[in-house]
Amino acid sequence: MLREPPLPVPFLALADHFADAVEPANFPAHVLRFRNRRWSKVVGLDDLEDTQWLNHFVRFDPLPANLPSPLAMRYHGHQFGTYNPQLGDGRGFLYAQVRDVDGKLFDLGTKGSGQTPWSRAGDGRLTLKGGVREILAATYLETLGVHTSKAFSLVETGEQLHRNDEPSPTRGAVLVRLSESHIRFGTFQRCAYLDDTEGLARLVDYCVAQFHPEADATDMAVKAVNLLTAITRATAAMIGQWMASGFVHGVMNTDNFNVTGETFDFGPWRFLPVSDPNFTAAYFDENGLYSFGRQPTQGAWALQQLASALLPLADAEDLAKGLAPYEAAYQQSFAAHTHHLLGLHSSGDLRTDLIFLQAFYGWMTTSGAAWPQTFFDLYGGEASADRMKASPQATLYQTDTFSPVRDALAARAPTHADRLARPYFQAAEPVKMLVEDVEGLWDPIAADDDWSGFEAKLALLEAARLALAP
């Protein structure tokens, strides 16, 4: 059953300063297309009947003892390097805050729930295809062990939407995502832009209390630097996971980074078919600013903007120290997550592991090996020798250029060799989420309202998650 947060709901302490109360749109139809059974159980909402679910997640009737009305968040941000003070939740809002059994706080936020004061010329809606894409991306990221928001609910709304970048008219939907926080780097930037030092301090207090209690200090300057350090480490860890998973976020604007280092607000995302540092997800990213290989650099740049926003509270020299852990935290995450996805113990020495990563990813880039297939084939290292021989790309593993990688794999013990007996690893190919896979799932939905392929993919993702889980 629902675990109610103590009143007042934590964000209400900031709501007057950082959000606007809004009304959800009144949609002509409510067709439930997806509800996250596993995560709804985590936060105590699994006992809702479908009618109750729709009341809360498309009509947005308030949850008991929760926010009395939805709140559209206020923030600014750098978009492709250009500062934009005209941002905010333009087609979404914070609907509620809930807790898991251990008391951990989660936000329920929306996408496509209607216009807000920050919609500008937008209609505040989401296409059904956009909702399907986010469910697939978030679920696949979770399968791969990446820190990510969770797609929680998708309801088709009966509206026909017009878009310039896909066939129109197209079906509309409302997505609800479960996230640890919707406080963005751009939330801090807005305070700095408005010279709102008091609001900035309140924001720091909130983030320390709710998300990073290890950063607490009596002195505000020290607390701000400690918070920056914690966010730096969390962000670096997230991007290390992206790079090991071959994930391209696509739009790494500062309003798309949050304080818990959690993947969210990904639009034109992609997963790499093969290793390519220049691969770009967004068709409008003409200069490749957010290409795959630039993601670690762009993460560091976004953190620098966050540090600049904290200057009213702390000295530049101290804030620079707060950014210092980034490179080491990124390397540690990249190495650890690569080993996790390969099902291998690390060497125990980061320098040795980084040499292995250079050889491994260098071979992947030059050989043209398929990214998901390679990790699938090599899971468990030497324990997968027979599976490697049966792989569709077995010849790549027999070349001289692969020898250094083979030797490094052999030097690392498998973490869970027993998992190779699980049904997921008996298949010839792994679960994938390439652009053609997504289109192949969407086409039957668009043509015949056939969701069977989508549901089968989610079942396969769950089998993969259980096979790969830490």
Secondary structure, DSSP 8 states (H G I E B T S, - for coil): ------SS-TTHHHHHHHEEE------S--EEEEE-HHHHHHTT-TT--HHHHHHHHTS----TTS-SS-EEE---EEETTEEESS-S-SS--EEEEEE-TT--EEEEEEESS---TT-TT----EEHHHHHHHHHHHHHHHHTT--B-EEEEEEEEEEEE--SSS-SSEEEEEEEEEES---BHHHHHHHHHTT-HHHHHHHHHHHHHHT-GGG--SSHHHHHHHHHHHHHHHHHHHHHHHHHHTEE-S---GGG-BTT--B---SS-EE-SB--TT----TT-TT-TT-GGGHHHHHHHHHHHHHHHTTTTS-HHHHHHHHTTHHHHHHHHHHHHHHHHHTB---S-HHHHHHHHHHHHHHHHHHT-BHHHHHHHHTTGGGGHHHHHTSTTGGGGGSGGGHHHHHHHHTS-BS-GGGGGSGGGGSSS-----HHHHHHHHHHHHHH---HHHHHHHHHHHHHHHHH--
